[in-house]
């Protein structure tokens, strides 16, 4: 299968940027004869949806950021925040344009976008504290920046592809794939896509050709067997040509005719809207005499490309205020839980859905077995890493793509492993929601509310497969707005007792670490980890995973200062530091 020839280099260096693309007629049989596709790859913005700017986005996001900072004990100037957001977004746009010139551009980590661009005018503690919520903030921003509207013809195109057994995928540069998934789900379109590839989730961005190869690998087809539909020359057309897709198609949107620099690669077809694409698809299928239905094809799972944001380093401190801050573990301290016996069934059903969507179906029993075996592998790898003699590998968190693609997907077909890698963040969030039945530990919410009422910043340091899932749990408890810096191993890339995860939370505090009180329930992860991080006071709670004997040994070894029975017993220690009355027990 061949691709369209490239246009000669223009004489004037800006000729392509100044010359609008011609629009091919959309009637069936007119325009170029495209090969029948075995997969459709669609960009998100400019193809599936178009956007209308919301002028108030910066003001609304500022209000949210000021509230988040207040929970960390930080007072921000709203005018400064809004100005920084607008300036940072303009600078980020310039960076994205420049990245389009690179042969293999990487995507910025969420924390980089927030600290280096959007919030770079703010004080260091505020940047560090808010960076821990970078993914949630960027998801919120994606919804606030613009209104999203499904483009004409998209539902009909997706329905026709499904009717002919042609799997579809999203391939999109995005600051928040999470937000895009929500938009598609709200529009009733998510079910049509076997996989959704977003640059923030895989660590690279178009025109990197691997963005497209990740999609074709997950769908079990070769790039030359797929159509790629985008709306930009510098990102979409170039990516399609570099990946050697069967056809590169443009549906014109507001960025189509204004590339940031001249582009010599040309699309095979240019349409005003996706509406015209349906005729070309039907014509291609008719010419192929109905032979375009996908066939099962093997495919090597692409390598893990997700990048873990580096933990921000602690800012230099002057004379820090002698006021305590409180850091808490989540599981065993804020939340206690019981296992959900339906875990494997629910996860297995979701894996089956993905397998069917990409055209490589497996059975429920196979999926459940993969979940059981993969989870045991996950636990074994964690134990092995914690015991690793090499400091650079010790306590590294297992990336979601590794968990789902390499461990749970170990014995599954190659395309399905690739799809699980790409869906890893969503699968980890689902697993966090259903693997246990959580409830607040007695006394935990009382401690958090008391601390907040007395001006004590409350943060979290937690090993978890989904920081997003923990945040959702705190929302259900009604305390999310009371939580300041929150460092989750899945987002930081390091598990307790590794020092980086503690440093990430401490960097978001203006309190000296000697004045921080940390509460956990495990002798090694919490006691020794917090002590090695230089935290001043460490409390370990009975009733968690560690035995009383293990906790007593930690106390004797100097890895804990107090062994307590309930979280709210910490109030006595905090009240003594503030010299305020201890509330009467009720």
C-alpha positions in Angstrom: 0.0 0.0 0.0 1.4 3.4 -1.0 1.0 6.9 0.4 0.3 10.1 -1.5 3.4 11.8 -3.0 4.8 14.7 -1.2 4.5 18.2 -2.7 7.7 19.9 -3.8 9.3 22.4 -1.5 7.8 25.8 -2.0 9.9 28.6 -3.4 8.8 31.0 -0.7 9.5 29.8 2.9 6.0 30.8 4.1 4.1 29.7 1.0 2.4 26.7 2.6 1.4 28.6 5.7 -0.2 31.3 3.5 -2.0 29.0 1.0 -5.2 27.4 2.2 -5.7 23.7 1.5 -8.1 22.8 -1.3 -11.3 21.0 -0.3 -12.1 17.8 -2.2 -15.7 17.0 -3.1 -17.4 14.7 -0.7 -19.7 12.8 -2.9 -19.1 9.0 -3.1 -16.9 8.2 -6.0 -15.4 11.8 -6.2 -12.0 12.8 -5.1 -9.1 10.4 -4.4 -9.6 6.7 -4.3 -8.7 5.7 -0.8 -7.8 2.1 0.2 -10.5 0.4 2.4 -9.3 0.8 6.1 -9.1 -1.9 8.7 -9.1 0.7 11.4 -10.0 4.4 11.8 -7.8 6.6 14.0 -9.4 10.0 14.8 -8.0 13.1 16.5 -10.1 14.4 19.3 -10.2 18.2 18.9 -11.0 19.3 15.3 -12.3 15.9 14.3 -14.6 14.4 16.9 -15.3 17.6 18.6 -14.8 21.3 18.0 -14.4 23.9 20.7 -15.7 27.3 21.5 -13.5 29.4 23.9 -14.8 30.3 27.3 -13.6 33.8 28.3 -14.2 33.1 32.0 -12.0 30.1 32.3 -9.0 31.7 34.0 -11.1 33.4 36.6 -13.0 30.2 37.4 -9.8 28.1 37.6 -8.2 30.8 39.8 -11.0 30.5 42.3 -10.4 26.7 42.4 -6.7 27.1 42.8 -7.1 29.7 45.6 -9.3 27.2 47.4 -6.8 24.3 47.0 -3.9 26.5 48.2 -5.9 27.6 51.2 -6.2 24.0 52.3 -2.3 23.9 52.2 -2.3 27.0 54.5 -1.3 29.3 51.6 -2.9 32.6 50.7 -2.7 33.4 47.0 -3.4 36.7 45.3 -6.2 35.9 42.8 -5.1 38.6 40.4 -1.6 37.1 40.3 -2.9 33.6 39.8 -5.2 34.6 36.9 -2.4 36.6 35.3 0.0 33.6 35.6 -2.6 31.3 34.1 -3.2 33.4 31.1 0.5 34.1 30.5 1.4 30.5 31.1 -1.1 29.2 28.6 0.2 31.6 26.0 3.7 30.4 26.6 2.6 26.8 26.6 1.0 27.3 23.1 4.4 28.5 21.8 6.1 25.4 23.3 3.6 23.1 21.6 4.2 24.8 18.3 7.9 24.4 18.7 7.5 20.8 19.8 5.7 20.1 16.5 9.0 20.7 14.7 10.8 17.9 16.6 11.2 14.4 15.1 10.1 12.6 18.3 8.6 15.1 20.7 8.0 14.1 24.3 4.9 15.3 26.2 5.4 17.5 29.3 4.4 15.9 32.6 1.4 17.4 34.2 3.5 18.8 37.0 5.8 20.5 34.5 2.9 22.1 32.7 1.6 23.5 36.0 4.8 24.6 37.6 6.9 25.7 34.6 4.1 27.4 32.6 0.7 28.0 34.2 1.8 28.8 37.8 5.4 29.9 37.3 4.7 33.3 38.7 3.6 31.9 42.1 5.7 31.3 45.2 7.6 28.0 45.3 5.6 26.4 48.1 2.3 27.1 46.2 3.8 25.6 43.1 5.0 22.6 44.9 1.7 22.0 46.8 -0.5 22.5 43.7 1.8 20.4 41.5 0.8 17.4 43.6 -2.8 17.9 42.2 -1.6 18.6 38.7 -3.6 15.9 36.9 -6.8 16.9 38.6 -6.2 20.6 38.0 -5.5 20.1 34.3 -8.6 17.9 34.0 -10.6 20.8 35.5 -8.9 23.3 33.2 -9.7 21.3 30.1 -13.4 21.5 30.9 -13.3 25.2 31.8 -11.2 26.5 28.8 -13.8 25.7 26.2 -17.2 24.3 25.4 -17.0 21.1 23.4 -19.4 20.2 20.6 -19.5 16.9 18.6 -18.8 17.7 14.9 -21.3 16.9 12.2 -21.2 13.4 10.9 -19.1 11.9 13.6 -21.9 9.7 15.2 -22.9 8.3 11.8 -19.2 7.6 10.9 -18.6 5.7 14.1 -21.8 3.7 13.8 -20.9 2.8 10.2 -17.5 1.7 11.2 -18.9 -0.5 13.9 -21.4 -2.0 11.4 -18.5 -3.0 9.2 -16.4 -4.3 12.0 -13.8 -1.5 11.7 -12.3 -0.7 15.2 -11.7 3.0 16.0 -9.2 4.8 18.2 -8.6 8.3 19.4 -5.1 9.6 18.9 -4.8 13.0 20.4 -2.4 15.5 22.0 -3.9 16.4 25.4 -3.1 17.9 28.7 -5.8 15.8 30.3 -6.8 12.5 28.6 -9.0 12.0 31.7 -11.1 15.1 30.7 -11.3 14.0 27.1 -12.6 10.6 28.1 -15.3 12.3 30.2 -16.3 14.5 27.3 -16.7 11.5 25.0 -18.6 9.5 27.6 -21.0 12.4 28.2 -21.5 12.7 24.4 -22.3 8.9 24.2 -19.3 8.2 22.0 -16.8 6.5 24.3 -18.2 3.1 23.5 -17.2 3.3 19.9 -13.5 3.5 20.6 -11.4 0.5 21.3 -8.6 2.6 22.7 -8.0 6.2 23.4 -4.4 7.4 23.2 -3.6 10.8 24.8 -0.2 12.3 24.9 -0.3 13.1 28.6 -0.9 9.4 29.3 1.8 7.9 27.0 4.5 10.5 27.4 5.0 11.5 23.8 3.0 13.8 21.5 2.2 14.1 17.8 3.9 14.4 15.3 5.8 11.5 17.1 4.8 8.5 14.9 4.5 6.2 17.8 1.3 7.9 18.8 -0.2 6.3 15.8 1.7 3.0 16.1 0.4 2.6 19.7 -3.1 2.8 18.3 -2.6 0.4 15.4 -0.7 -2.0 17.7 -3.6 -2.1 20.2 -6.1 -2.6 17.4 -4.1 -5.4 15.8 -3.5 -3.8 12.4 -0.5 -2.4 10.6 -0.3 1.4 10.2 -0.7 1.1 6.4 -4.1 -0.5 7.0 -5.5 2.4 8.9 -6.9 5.9 8.0 -5.8 8.7 10.3 -8.0 11.7 10.5 -6.8 15.0 12.0 -7.2 18.8 11.6 -3.6 20.2 11.6 -0.7 20.0 9.2 2.2 20.2 11.6 0.9 17.6 14.0 -1.5 15.3 12.3 -0.4 15.2 8.7 3.3 14.9 9.6 2.5 12.2 12.2 0.5 10.2 9.7 3.2 10.4 7.0 5.9 9.4 9.5 3.9 6.4 10.6 3.1 5.5 7.0 -0.6 5.2 7.5 -2.8 4.1 4.6 -4.5 7.5 4.2 -4.1 10.9 5.9 -7.3 12.9 6.0 -7.9 16.5 7.2 -11.3 17.8 8.5 -10.8 21.5 8.5 -11.1 23.3 11.8 -9.8 26.7 13.1 -6.1 25.6 13.2 -6.0 23.9 9.8 -5.0 26.9 7.6 -2.6 28.5 10.1 0.3 26.1 10.7 3.0 27.6 12.9 5.6 27.1 10.1 5.7 25.7 6.6 4.8 22.0 6.2 5.7 20.1 3.1 3.7 16.9 3.9 0.2 17.0 2.3 -2.9 15.1 3.2 -4.7 12.6 0.9 -8.0 14.3 1.4 -9.3 17.6 2.9 -12.9 18.0 4.0 -14.8 20.9 5.5 -16.3 18.6 8.2 -16.2 14.9 9.2 -19.7 14.7 7.6 -18.1 14.2 4.2 -15.9 11.3 5.4 -18.7 8.8 5.5 -19.2 8.9 1.7 -15.5 8.2 1.2 -15.6 5.3 3.7 -18.6 3.7 2.1 -17.1 4.1 -1.4 -13.8 2.5 -0.2 -15.7 -0.4 1.3 -17.8 -0.9 -1.8 -14.6 -1.0 -3.9 -13.2 -3.6 -1.6 -16.3 -5.8 -2.1 -17.0 -6.0 1.6 -13.5 -7.5 2.3 -12.5 -4.8 4.7 -13.8 -6.5 7.9 -10.9 -6.9 10.3 -9.1 -10.2 10.7 -7.3 -11.3 13.8 -3.7 -10.2 13.5 -0.9 -10.6 15.9 1.0 -7.6 17.1 3.9 -7.0 19.4 2.9 -4.8 22.3 4.6 -1.5 22.1 7.1 -0.7 24.9 6.0 1.3 27.9 6.3 5.0 27.1 4.4 6.6 30.0 6.5 9.0 31.9 6.3 9.6 35.6 6.5 13.2 36.8 9.5 13.7 38.9 8.8 14.7 42.5 9.4 18.4 43.0 12.4 19.2 45.2 11.9 21.0 48.5 12.3 24.8 48.2 15.0 26.6 50.2 13.6 27.6 53.5 14.4 30.6 55.7 13.0 31.0 59.1 10.0 28.7 58.9 7.1 29.4 61.2 7.0 27.2 64.3 3.5 26.0 63.6 2.8 22.2 63.1 1.6 20.6 59.9 0.0 17.1 59.8 0.8 14.5 57.1 -1.4 11.3 57.1 -1.2 8.0 55.4 -4.5 7.2 53.6 -5.1 3.4 53.9 -5.2 2.3 57.5 -5.3 5.9 58.8 -8.0 7.8 57.0 -9.7 4.8 55.5 -10.2 1.3 56.5 -11.6 -1.3 54.1 -12.7 -4.9 53.5 -11.9 -6.8 50.3 -14.6 -6.8 47.6 -15.1 -10.5 46.4 -16.4 -9.1 43.1 -13.1 -7.5 42.2 -11.9 -10.0 39.6 -15.4 -10.3 38.0 -15.8 -6.6 37.5 -12.2 -6.1 36.2 -12.5 -9.2 34.0 -15.7 -7.9 32.5 -14.0 -4.6 31.6 -11.0 -6.4 30.0 -13.5 -8.5 28.0 -15.2 -5.2 26.8 -11.8 -3.8 25.7 -10.9 -7.1 23.9 -14.2 -7.0 21.9 -13.8 -3.3 21.1 -10.4 -3.9 19.5 -11.5 -7.0 17.6 -9.6 -9.6 19.7 -12.2 -11.0 22.1 -11.4 -13.2 25.0 -13.7 -14.9 27.5 -14.6 -13.8 31.0 -12.8 -16.7 32.7 -9.6 -15.9 30.8 -9.9 -12.2 31.8 -10.5 -13.1 35.5 -7.6 -15.5 35.6 -5.4 -12.8 34.1 -6.5 -10.4 36.8 -5.8 -12.8 39.6 -2.4 -13.9 38.3 -1.4 -10.4 37.4 -2.2 -9.0 40.8 0.0 -11.6 42.5 2.8 -10.7 40.1 2.3 -7.1 41.0 2.6 -7.8 44.7 5.8 -9.9 44.0 7.4 -7.2 42.0 6.8 -4.6 44.7 8.4 -6.9 47.3 11.4 -7.4 44.9 11.9 -3.7 44.3 11.7 -2.9 48.0 14.5 -5.4 48.6 16.6 -4.2 45.6 20.2 -3.3 46.6 20.4 -0.7 43.9 19.1 2.7 45.3 18.0 3.9 41.9 15.5 1.0 41.6 14.5 0.5 45.2 11.0 1.6 46.0 10.2 2.7 42.4 6.5 2.5 41.9 5.2 0.1 39.2 3.8 2.2 36.4 0.1 1.6 35.5 1.1 0.6 32.0 3.4 -2.0 33.4 0.8 -3.3 35.8 -1.9 -3.8 33.1 0.2 -4.5 30.0 3.0 -6.6 31.4 1.7 -8.2 34.6 -2.1 -8.5 34.2 -1.7 -8.8 30.5 1.2 -11.2 30.6 -0.6 -14.1 29.0 -3.1 -12.2 26.9 -2.8 -11.5 23.1 -0.4 -8.8 22.0 -3.0 -6.3 20.8 -4.9 -6.6 24.0 -1.8 -6.1 26.0 -1.2 -2.9 24.1 -4.7 -1.8 24.6 -4.5 -2.4 28.4 -1.3 -0.3 28.5 -3.2 2.6 26.9 -6.2 2.2 29.1 -4.0 1.7 32.2 -5.0 5.0 34.0 -8.7 4.3 33.7 -8.3 0.7 34.6 -6.3 1.6 37.7 -9.0 4.1 38.7 -11.7 1.4 38.2 -9.6 -1.1 40.3 -9.2 1.4 43.1 -12.9 1.9 43.2 -14.0 -1.7 43.3 -11.2 -3.7 44.9 -12.3 -2.9 48.5 -15.3 -1.5 50.4 -13.8 1.6 52.1 -15.1 3.5 55.0 -13.6 6.3 57.2 -11.6 5.0 60.1 -13.1 6.0 63.4 -11.7 9.3 64.6 -10.0 10.1 61.2 -12.4 12.7 60.0 -12.6 14.3 63.4 -8.8 14.7 63.4 -8.8 16.3 60.0 -11.6 18.7 60.7 -10.1 19.7 64.1 -6.7 20.4 62.5 -8.3 22.4 59.7 -10.3 24.4 62.2 -7.1 25.3 64.1 -5.2 26.4 61.0 -3.0 23.2 60.7 -2.4 22.2 57.2 -3.3 18.5 56.5 -1.5 16.6 53.8 -1.3 13.0 52.6 1.5 10.6 51.8 0.1 7.4 50.4 1.1 4.3 48.4 -1.8 3.7 46.0 -2.5 2.5 42.5 -4.6 5.6 41.8 -4.2 9.0 43.4 -7.3 10.0 41.5 -9.2 7.2 43.3 -8.0 8.4 46.7 -9.1 12.0 45.9 -12.6 10.6 44.9 -12.8 8.8 48.2 -12.0 12.0 50.1 -14.7 13.8 48.1 -17.2 11.2 49.2 -16.1 11.7 52.8 -16.7 15.5 52.4 -13.1 16.4 53.4 -11.4 16.9 50.0 -11.3 20.7 50.4 -9.5 20.3 53.8 -6.6 18.4 52.3 -3.4 20.3 51.3 -0.3 18.7 49.7 -1.1 15.1 48.7 1.7 12.8 47.4 0.5 9.5 45.9 3.0 6.9 44.8 1.3 6.3 41.5 1.8 9.9 40.6 5.2 10.5 42.2 6.7 7.3 40.9 8.2 6.2 44.2 6.6 4.2 47.0 7.1 4.6 50.7 9.5 4.2 52.4 11.3 5.9 49.5 12.3 9.4 50.4 11.0 11.1 47.2 7.4 10.7 48.1 7.9 12.3 51.5 9.9 15.1 49.9 7.1 15.8 47.4 4.6 16.4 50.2 7.1 18.4 52.4 7.9 20.7 49.5 4.3 21.9 49.5 4.5 23.0 53.2 5.8 26.2 54.6 6.4 24.3 57.9 9.8 23.0 58.7 9.9 19.3 58.6 10.9 19.2 62.3 7.5 20.6 63.1 5.6 18.1 61.0 3.6 15.3 62.6 3.2 12.2 60.5 0.6 9.5 61.1 0.8 6.0 59.5 0.2 2.4 60.4 3.2 0.5 59.1 6.6 0.2 60.8 8.7 0.3 57.7 6.8 2.3 55.1 5.6 4.9 57.6 7.8 4.8 60.6 11.3 4.3 59.1 10.3 6.1 55.9 9.2 9.3 57.7 12.1 9.2 60.1 14.6 9.0 57.3 12.8 12.0 55.7 13.6 14.0 58.8 10.0 14.4 59.9 9.9 15.6 63.5 7.1 13.5 65.1 5.9 10.1 64.0 2.8 8.3 65.2 1.9 4.8 64.3 -1.7 3.4 64.7 -2.6 0.0 65.9 -5.3 -1.9 64.0 -3.7 -1.6 60.6 -1.7 -4.2 58.6 1.3 -4.4 61.0 1.1 -6.3 64.2 1.3 -4.7 67.6 4.7 -6.4 68.1 6.0 -4.8 64.8 4.8 -1.4 65.9 6.4 -1.7 69.4 9.6 -2.7 67.8 9.5 0.4 65.6 9.0 2.5 68.8 12.0 0.8 70.4 14.1 1.4 67.3 13.3 5.1 67.2 11.2 4.9 64.1 8.2 6.1 65.9 7.5 8.5 68.8 4.0 7.4 69.7 1.9 4.3 69.2 -1.8 5.2 69.3 -5.1 3.3 69.0 -7.2 5.9 67.1 -6.4 8.8 64.7 -8.2 11.3 66.9 -5.7 10.7 69.7 -3.4 12.8 67.6 -5.5 15.8 68.6 -4.0 15.8 72.1 -0.5 16.1 70.6 -1.4 18.9 68.3 -3.4 20.8 70.9 -0.4 20.7 73.3 1.8 22.3 70.6 -0.8 25.0 69.9 -1.5 25.4 73.7 -5.3 25.1 73.1 -7.8 23.1 75.1 -8.3 19.5 74.1 -11.9 18.8 73.0 -13.9 16.7 75.4 -14.5 13.1 74.2 -18.1 12.4 73.4 
